[in-house]
Amino acid sequence: MSVSKLDKTAMAKKMHTSRASLHRLLDEEDTRLTLTTLVSAAAFGKNVKIELESV
């Protein structure tokens, strides 16, 4: 966001999502993040990598 000089409202609009969804994406402790939001973020030059590990 800082490189593109966008605030949260403008970034959310570009991602076709709500400001609340963007806030969840940026909050490391928020567990309500959806795959749809991650895919929207990937459209801005980021890759989404999901791994499942046995515990």
Jmol script that loads the backbone (N, CA, C; Angstrom):
load data "model"
ATOM      1  N   MET A   1       0.813  -1.181   0.000  1.00  0.00           N
ATOM      2  CA  MET A   1       0.000   0.000   0.000  1.00  0.00           C
ATOM      3  C   MET A   1       0.861   1.251   0.000  1.00  0.00           C
ATOM      4  N   SER A   2       1.958   1.216   0.758  1.00  0.00           N
ATOM      5  CA  SER A   2       2.804   2.409   0.818  1.00  0.00           C
ATOM      6  C   SER A   2       3.504   2.671  -0.507  1.00  0.00           C
ATOM      7  N   VAL A   3       3.894   1.612  -1.215  1.00  0.00           N
ATOM      8  CA  VAL A   3       4.538   1.792  -2.520  1.00  0.00           C
ATOM      9  C   VAL A   3       3.560   2.402  -3.517  1.00  0.00           C
ATOM     10  N   SER A   4       2.318   1.926  -3.474  1.00  0.00           N
ATOM     11  CA  SER A   4       1.294   2.437  -4.381  1.00  0.00           C
ATOM     12  C   SER A   4       0.654   3.728  -3.885  1.00  0.00           C
ATOM     13  N   LYS A   5       1.021   4.123  -2.667  1.00  0.00           N
ATOM     14  CA  LYS A   5       0.471   5.324  -2.035  1.00  0.00           C
ATOM     15  C   LYS A   5      -1.059   5.274  -1.965  1.00  0.00           C
ATOM     16  N   LEU A   6      -1.568   4.123  -1.495  1.00  0.00           N
ATOM     17  CA  LEU A   6      -3.001   3.935  -1.351  1.00  0.00           C
ATOM     18  C   LEU A   6      -3.358   3.818   0.128  1.00  0.00           C
ATOM     19  N   ASP A   7      -4.492   4.392   0.495  1.00  0.00           N
ATOM     20  CA  ASP A   7      -4.983   4.165   1.849  1.00  0.00           C
ATOM     21  C   ASP A   7      -5.830   2.884   1.839  1.00  0.00           C
ATOM     22  N   LYS A   8      -6.322   2.488   3.013  1.00  0.00           N
ATOM     23  CA  LYS A   8      -7.073   1.231   3.114  1.00  0.00           C
ATOM     24  C   LYS A   8      -8.338   1.242   2.258  1.00  0.00           C
ATOM     25  N   THR A   9      -9.004   2.358   2.203  1.00  0.00           N
ATOM     26  CA  THR A   9     -10.241   2.441   1.429  1.00  0.00           C
ATOM     27  C   THR A   9      -9.970   2.253  -0.062  1.00  0.00           C
ATOM     28  N   ALA A  10      -8.946   2.919  -0.580  1.00  0.00           N
ATOM     29  CA  ALA A  10      -8.603   2.807  -1.999  1.00  0.00           C
ATOM     30  C   ALA A  10      -8.094   1.406  -2.338  1.00  0.00           C
ATOM     31  N   MET A  11      -7.294   0.829  -1.446  1.00  0.00           N
ATOM     32  CA  MET A  11      -6.775  -0.524  -1.675  1.00  0.00           C
ATOM     33  C   MET A  11      -7.917  -1.532  -1.689  1.00  0.00           C
ATOM     34  N   ALA A  12      -8.841  -1.420  -0.765  1.00  0.00           N
ATOM     35  CA  ALA A  12      -9.984  -2.329  -0.719  1.00  0.00           C
ATOM     36  C   ALA A  12     -10.811  -2.221  -2.001  1.00  0.00           C
ATOM     37  N   LYS A  13     -10.969  -1.003  -2.482  1.00  0.00           N
ATOM     38  CA  LYS A  13     -11.723  -0.801  -3.717  1.00  0.00           C
ATOM     39  C   LYS A  13     -11.026  -1.480  -4.895  1.00  0.00           C
ATOM     40  N   LYS A  14      -9.697  -1.361  -4.972  1.00  0.00           N
ATOM     41  CA  LYS A  14      -8.938  -2.007  -6.052  1.00  0.00           C
ATOM     42  C   LYS A  14      -9.023  -3.526  -5.969  1.00  0.00           C
ATOM     43  N   MET A  15      -9.133  -4.054  -4.730  1.00  0.00           N
ATOM     44  CA  MET A  15      -9.222  -5.502  -4.526  1.00  0.00           C
ATOM     45  C   MET A  15     -10.652  -6.015  -4.670  1.00  0.00           C
ATOM     46  N   HIS A  16     -11.606  -5.103  -4.896  1.00  0.00           N
ATOM     47  CA  HIS A  16     -13.023  -5.470  -4.988  1.00  0.00           C
ATOM     48  C   HIS A  16     -13.477  -6.179  -3.718  1.00  0.00           C
ATOM     49  N   THR A  17     -13.094  -5.612  -2.589  1.00  0.00           N
ATOM     50  CA  THR A  17     -13.478  -6.161  -1.295  1.00  0.00           C
ATOM     51  C   THR A  17     -13.797  -5.010  -0.351  1.00  0.00           C
ATOM     52  N   SER A  18     -14.208  -5.353   0.840  1.00  0.00           N
ATOM     53  CA  SER A  18     -14.540  -4.312   1.815  1.00  0.00           C
ATOM     54  C   SER A  18     -13.295  -3.881   2.584  1.00  0.00           C
ATOM     55  N   ARG A  19     -13.400  -2.719   3.188  1.00  0.00           N
ATOM     56  CA  ARG A  19     -12.301  -2.218   4.024  1.00  0.00           C
ATOM     57  C   ARG A  19     -12.077  -3.165   5.206  1.00  0.00           C
ATOM     58  N   ALA A  20     -13.162  -3.750   5.725  1.00  0.00           N
ATOM     59  CA  ALA A  20     -13.054  -4.702   6.842  1.00  0.00           C
ATOM     60  C   ALA A  20     -12.280  -5.949   6.420  1.00  0.00           C
ATOM     61  N   SER A  21     -12.509  -6.434   5.219  1.00  0.00           N
ATOM     62  CA  SER A  21     -11.773  -7.599   4.722  1.00  0.00           C
ATOM     63  C   SER A  21     -10.293  -7.285   4.578  1.00  0.00           C
ATOM     64  N   LEU A  22      -9.996  -6.096   4.089  1.00  0.00           N
ATOM     65  CA  LEU A  22      -8.601  -5.684   3.962  1.00  0.00           C
ATOM     66  C   LEU A  22      -7.950  -5.584   5.341  1.00  0.00           C
ATOM     67  N   HIS A  23      -8.690  -5.057   6.304  1.00  0.00           N
ATOM     68  CA  HIS A  23      -8.171  -4.953   7.661  1.00  0.00           C
ATOM     69  C   HIS A  23      -7.833  -6.344   8.210  1.00  0.00           C
ATOM     70  N   ARG A  24      -8.693  -7.331   7.954  1.00  0.00           N
ATOM     71  CA  ARG A  24      -8.419  -8.706   8.392  1.00  0.00           C
ATOM     72  C   ARG A  24      -7.167  -9.250   7.718  1.00  0.00           C
ATOM     73  N   LEU A  25      -6.986  -8.930   6.448  1.00  0.00           N
ATOM     74  CA  LEU A  25      -5.811  -9.385   5.713  1.00  0.00           C
ATOM     75  C   LEU A  25      -4.528  -8.829   6.323  1.00  0.00           C
ATOM     76  N   LEU A  26      -4.567  -7.595   6.754  1.00  0.00           N
ATOM     77  CA  LEU A  26      -3.380  -6.937   7.292  1.00  0.00           C
ATOM     78  C   LEU A  26      -3.124  -7.268   8.763  1.00  0.00           C
ATOM     79  N   ASP A  27      -4.112  -7.815   9.448  1.00  0.00           N
ATOM     80  CA  ASP A  27      -3.989  -8.134  10.866  1.00  0.00           C
ATOM     81  C   ASP A  27      -3.464  -9.560  11.030  1.00  0.00           C
ATOM     82  N   GLU A  28      -2.235  -9.697  11.519  1.00  0.00           N
ATOM     83  CA  GLU A  28      -1.605 -11.003  11.660  1.00  0.00           C
ATOM     84  C   GLU A  28      -2.323 -11.915  12.653  1.00  0.00           C
ATOM     85  N   GLU A  29      -3.051 -11.341  13.591  1.00  0.00           N
ATOM     86  CA  GLU A  29      -3.704 -12.149  14.619  1.00  0.00           C
ATOM     87  C   GLU A  29      -5.163 -12.464  14.303  1.00  0.00           C
ATOM     88  N   ASP A  30      -5.705 -11.902  13.254  1.00  0.00           N
ATOM     89  CA  ASP A  30      -7.097 -12.137  12.889  1.00  0.00           C
ATOM     90  C   ASP A  30      -7.200 -13.440  12.102  1.00  0.00           C
ATOM     91  N   THR A  31      -7.998 -14.367  12.584  1.00  0.00           N
ATOM     92  CA  THR A  31      -8.117 -15.681  11.947  1.00  0.00           C
ATOM     93  C   THR A  31      -9.333 -15.777  11.016  1.00  0.00           C
ATOM     94  N   ARG A  32     -10.036 -14.673  10.781  1.00  0.00           N
ATOM     95  CA  ARG A  32     -11.231 -14.700   9.932  1.00  0.00           C
ATOM     96  C   ARG A  32     -10.926 -14.454   8.455  1.00  0.00           C
ATOM     97  N   LEU A  33      -9.687 -14.529   8.081  1.00  0.00           N
ATOM     98  CA  LEU A  33      -9.266 -14.293   6.705  1.00  0.00           C
ATOM     99  C   LEU A  33      -9.807 -15.389   5.789  1.00  0.00           C
ATOM    100  N   THR A  34     -10.291 -15.009   4.613  1.00  0.00           N
ATOM    101  CA  THR A  34     -10.820 -15.992   3.667  1.00  0.00           C
ATOM    102  C   THR A  34      -9.859 -16.193   2.502  1.00  0.00           C
ATOM    103  N   LEU A  35      -9.998 -17.304   1.825  1.00  0.00           N
ATOM    104  CA  LEU A  35      -9.176 -17.560   0.643  1.00  0.00           C
ATOM    105  C   LEU A  35      -9.475 -16.554  -0.461  1.00  0.00           C
ATOM    106  N   THR A  36     -10.700 -16.108  -0.542  1.00  0.00           N
ATOM    107  CA  THR A  36     -11.078 -15.106  -1.542  1.00  0.00           C
ATOM    108  C   THR A  36     -10.289 -13.822  -1.350  1.00  0.00           C
ATOM    109  N   THR A  37     -10.134 -13.398  -0.090  1.00  0.00           N
ATOM    110  CA  THR A  37      -9.362 -12.195   0.193  1.00  0.00           C
ATOM    111  C   THR A  37      -7.898 -12.400  -0.163  1.00  0.00           C
ATOM    112  N   LEU A  38      -7.363 -13.575   0.121  1.00  0.00           N
ATOM    113  CA  LEU A  38      -5.975 -13.865  -0.240  1.00  0.00           C
ATOM    114  C   LEU A  38      -5.766 -13.824  -1.747  1.00  0.00           C
ATOM    115  N   VAL A  39      -6.702 -14.363  -2.484  1.00  0.00           N
ATOM    116  CA  VAL A  39      -6.603 -14.350  -3.945  1.00  0.00           C
ATOM    117  C   VAL A  39      -6.664 -12.919  -4.463  1.00  0.00           C
ATOM    118  N   SER A  40      -7.488 -12.090  -3.863  1.00  0.00           N
ATOM    119  CA  SER A  40      -7.547 -10.679  -4.251  1.00  0.00           C
ATOM    120  C   SER A  40      -6.215  -9.992  -4.009  1.00  0.00           C
ATOM    121  N   ALA A  41      -5.571 -10.318  -2.889  1.00  0.00           N
ATOM    122  CA  ALA A  41      -4.266  -9.739  -2.580  1.00  0.00           C
ATOM    123  C   ALA A  41      -3.216 -10.223  -3.573  1.00  0.00           C
ATOM    124  N   ALA A  42      -3.343 -11.450  -4.028  1.00  0.00           N
ATOM    125  CA  ALA A  42      -2.376 -12.010  -4.979  1.00  0.00           C
ATOM    126  C   ALA A  42      -2.396 -11.252  -6.302  1.00  0.00           C
ATOM    127  N   ALA A  43      -3.486 -10.607  -6.601  1.00  0.00           N
ATOM    128  CA  ALA A  43      -3.582  -9.837  -7.837  1.00  0.00           C
ATOM    129  C   ALA A  43      -2.644  -8.634  -7.829  1.00  0.00           C
ATOM    130  N   PHE A  44      -2.078  -8.306  -6.676  1.00  0.00           N
ATOM    131  CA  PHE A  44      -1.168  -7.168  -6.553  1.00  0.00           C
ATOM    132  C   PHE A  44       0.282  -7.627  -6.464  1.00  0.00           C
ATOM    133  N   GLY A  45       0.624  -8.668  -7.218  1.00  0.00           N
ATOM    134  CA  GLY A  45       2.004  -9.106  -7.296  1.00  0.00           C
ATOM    135  C   GLY A  45       2.452 -10.004  -6.169  1.00  0.00           C
ATOM    136  N   LYS A  46       1.515 -10.584  -5.441  1.00  0.00           N
ATOM    137  CA  LYS A  46       1.859 -11.499  -4.363  1.00  0.00           C
ATOM    138  C   LYS A  46       1.418 -12.899  -4.735  1.00  0.00           C
ATOM    139  N   ASN A  47       2.136 -13.880  -4.255  1.00  0.00           N
ATOM    140  CA  ASN A  47       1.766 -15.282  -4.459  1.00  0.00           C
ATOM    141  C   ASN A  47       1.118 -15.815  -3.202  1.00  0.00           C
ATOM    142  N   VAL A  48       0.170 -16.699  -3.380  1.00  0.00           N
ATOM    143  CA  VAL A  48      -0.486 -17.364  -2.256  1.00  0.00           C
ATOM    144  C   VAL A  48       0.013 -18.792  -2.236  1.00  0.00           C
ATOM    145  N   LYS A  49       0.574 -19.183  -1.102  1.00  0.00           N
ATOM    146  CA  LYS A  49       1.075 -20.532  -0.935  1.00  0.00           C
ATOM    147  C   LYS A  49       0.428 -21.119   0.315  1.00  0.00           C
ATOM    148  N   ILE A  50      -0.269 -22.230   0.143  1.00  0.00           N
ATOM    149  CA  ILE A  50      -0.941 -22.874   1.250  1.00  0.00           C
ATOM    150  C   ILE A  50      -0.316 -24.254   1.434  1.00  0.00           C
ATOM    151  N   GLU A  51       0.127 -24.524   2.639  1.00  0.00           N
ATOM    152  CA  GLU A  51       0.730 -25.817   2.944  1.00  0.00           C
ATOM    153  C   GLU A  51       0.002 -26.465   4.104  1.00  0.00           C
ATOM    154  N   LEU A  52      -0.171 -27.755   4.012  1.00  0.00           N
ATOM    155  CA  LEU A  52      -0.723 -28.523   5.109  1.00  0.00           C
ATOM    156  C   LEU A  52       0.387 -29.414   5.661  1.00  0.00           C
ATOM    157  N   GLU A  53       0.580 -29.352   6.959  1.00  0.00           N
ATOM    158  CA  GLU A  53       1.612 -30.158   7.589  1.00  0.00           C
ATOM    159  C   GLU A  53       0.966 -31.053   8.631  1.00  0.00           C
ATOM    160  N   SER A  54       1.465 -32.241   8.742  1.00  0.00           N
ATOM    161  CA  SER A  54       0.961 -33.115   9.796  1.00  0.00           C
ATOM    162  C   SER A  54       1.548 -32.670  11.123  1.00  0.00           C
ATOM    163  N   VAL A  55       0.774 -32.820  12.169  1.00  0.00           N
ATOM    164  CA  VAL A  55       1.234 -32.403  13.500  1.00  0.00           C
ATOM    165  C   VAL A  55       1.519 -33.578  14.390  1.00  0.00           C
TER     166      VAL A  55
END
end "model"
wireframe off; spacefill off
backbone 0.3
color backbone group
